[in-house]
Amino acid sequence: MLVNTKNLEIALRSERSKFKSENDILDDVKAILLENEELRKVIKHELQTKSSTNQNDFVFDLIETDKIFHIQEIKNVCIDYRLRFLDSHFYKNEIPEEAISKIATLEKNHGTKLNGFKIIAPSKAFHLLNYDDPLLFAPIGNDYYYLIHKWGNDMSPVRKLMVKPVRNLSNFIIFSLILSVIITCFVPANNLSKSIPFAPFIIFLFMFKSVIAVFCYYFFMLGKNFNEEIWQNKYYNN
């Protein structure tokens, strides 16, 4: 088997030499690599450049339907996990080479030039004006986006639970009420109830007011906001 393999390799080399010299072959390979590298540089530049494109010309028959997402679906996920959906030029971390390769493949297969890239990621992954699980998208049109690449670690379900109190104002109020009830239950009020009517209720109101005050100081004074307000906000202090 080794002899046959060796003979086959010699035959292939002999056949190749009839058409081009080794130097010509190396020059062709070098040209292909340079062309590929130049294409990758153009794609990286597009990812780092602000674009007003909101639609790309995809070939319908080549689109993978499981990678198409509507803006409302993206919004819901961003709100649930406290993420942002922003233009790729705001992204401050390095976009992996695999993502660049997928863009190049899509452009070749669909015969188009992709623009208007967007990324889903936590706030800390962006250069905001003033890295957990990024997802790279390109707009299709009519508020639909095509998922190109995902990298990093899977988003922990704990994150969704941790940020649920700041999903919106209603969630925050409900969370504050529940927390106030729990704290009130740990406050000994037996003796106080004998001298002050409705003592547990008064303690609850005091705790509720305290929880609201502490949260407002920490959350709003630091320029934070609810998930529903920041998912597409490019400003740091919001």
N, C-alpha and C positions, 0 to 999 in steps of 0.2 A: 504493500500500500504506500509506503514511504517513497519507493522508487517511482511509482506511477505519479504520485503527487509532485515529486521533483521534476519529472519529465514534463508534466503538464505546465508547471511554472516556467520551465525553459522554453516550452513551445509558445506560451503567452508572451514572454519577453521577446522572443524572436519575431512573432507576429507584430508586436507593437513597434519594433524597430523598423519595420517596412514602411510605416506611415510617418513617424516623427522621431527625431532624436531625443535623447534624455533632456537636453537643455531646452528644447522646444516644449516638451511636456511640463517641465518645471516652470517655464515662463507662463504657460497656460494656467497651471494650478495657482501660481502666484497672482495672476490677474483676477482669477475667480475669487481668491481670498481677499484681495484688495477691494474688489467690487462689493463683496459681502460686508467687509468692515466699514466701507463708506456708507452702505445702506443702514447699518446698525447705528452709525453716528447720526444720520439724518433722523432716524426714529427716536433716538435719545434726545435730540434737539427738539423734536416735536413734543415729547413728553414734558420738557422743561420750559416750553414756550406757551404763553397765554393764547388761547384760541376761542373764537366765538362760534365755532362749528357746533351745530346741534343735530347733525344728520350725516351719516356716511352711506355710500352706495354699496351695500352688500348684495351678493348674488343670492336670491331667495332660496334656491334649491340647495345651496351649500351651507345654509345657516343651521346650527344645532339648536333646536327649540328649547332644550333644557338650560341653555345659557342666555336666554332672553328674559329680562326682568323689567317690569313697569316701574315708573318712578314712585308710585304709591307703595309698592312692595319694598323698594329700597328705603323709602322714608320710614316705614314701620320698623324695619330691622335696625336702622340707625337710632331711632327713638328708644327702642327696647334695650339696646346695648350701649347707649350714649356714644355714638360714633358720628363722624362727619363724612359727608359725600361732597367732595370738592374737586376742582380742576387739578390735574396731575402736576401742574407746575408749582403748586403749593407743597407738594410732598417733599420732605427734606431728607428722607432716607434713600439709600440706593435701591433702584428698581432692578431686580435680578435679571441676569442675562437670558434666562429661560423665557421671561415675559417679552423681552425684545425679540427673541426668536419666534415666539407665537404671533407677535404683531407682523413680523416680516412674512411669515407663512400665510397669514390671513390676507395681507395685501397682495401677495402673489396669487393665491387661489381665487380671490374675488376681483382681481384686476383693478384695484383702487388704492387710493392713498388715505389712510386713516388719520383723523384729527379729532380734537375735542375730547381727549381722554379724561376720565374721571376716576377717582380712587375712594373707596370706603376704608377708613382707618380711624383709630382714636385721635383725639385732638393733638396729642403730643407728637404725632408722626408728621404733622404739617408745619410749614412755615406760615404761621398765622399773622395777619396784620395787627399793629398797635401800637411698641410695635408688636402689635399682637397678631392681627390677622387682616392685612390689606387685601383688597380686591380691586383689580383694574378693569375698567369698562370703557367701551366706545359707544357713542350714541348711534342709534338706528334711525330715530325719528319718531314723532308722535309720542314723546315721553317714554320711549322704550330704549333700553340699553343692553348691549351685548357683553357678557362676561368673557374677558380675554384670559385672565390669569389670576390665580390665588397663591399667595405665599405666606410664610410665617407659621405660627402655631394656630391650632383651632381655638376659636373663641370659647372661653369657659362659660358654662351656664350660670356659674356663680356671679359673673359680671352682670348678667341680666337682672338677677335678684338684688344685687347690691345697688344698682342704679334705679331700680323701680320707684323708690320714694321721690326721685327728682325727675320722673318721666314727664309730669305736668303738675299744675297747681292742685288738681283734685287728689292725685296720688299723695302729694306732700301733706295735704290737710288730713287725709285718712291715716297716713303713717304717723303724723304728730298726735292724733287722737289716740291711736292704739298705744303708742309709746307712753303717752301721758297716763293712760289707764294702768299700764304695767307698773310705772313708777309709783303711782298713787297706791297700788296694792301693797307695796313694800313700805309705805309710810305708816307707822303705828298711830292710829287715830282713835283708839278705844276711849282713852281718858278724855281726849279733846272733844269727842262726840257728846259727852255728858254735860259739858258746859257751853258748847257752841253748836247750835242746830245746823244740820247739813254740813258738818265739818268735812266729811269725805269729798263732797261735791266741791267745796271751797278749795280743798287741797288739789283736786283734779284741775280746777280752773287755773290755779297758780302754776301747776306743773305744765299745763298746756301752754300758758303764756310764756313760761321759761323756755320750753322746747322751741317754740316759734322764735323767741328772741335770740337764742343761741344759734339756731340754724340761719336766721336772717343775717346775723353778724358775720358768720363764717362763710356763708354761701354768696349772698348778694354783695357784701362789702368787698369781697375778693373778685368781683366782676363775673361771677358765674351765672348760669341761667338754666332753665329747664330743658330737658332733652328735645322737646317739641320745637323749641326756639332756636337751637344751635345746630341741628343736623346738616344744614346747608349754609351755615354762617361762617364767613372767612375771617372774622375778626376775633382776636385773642380775648379781649375783655367782654365776652358775651357768651 
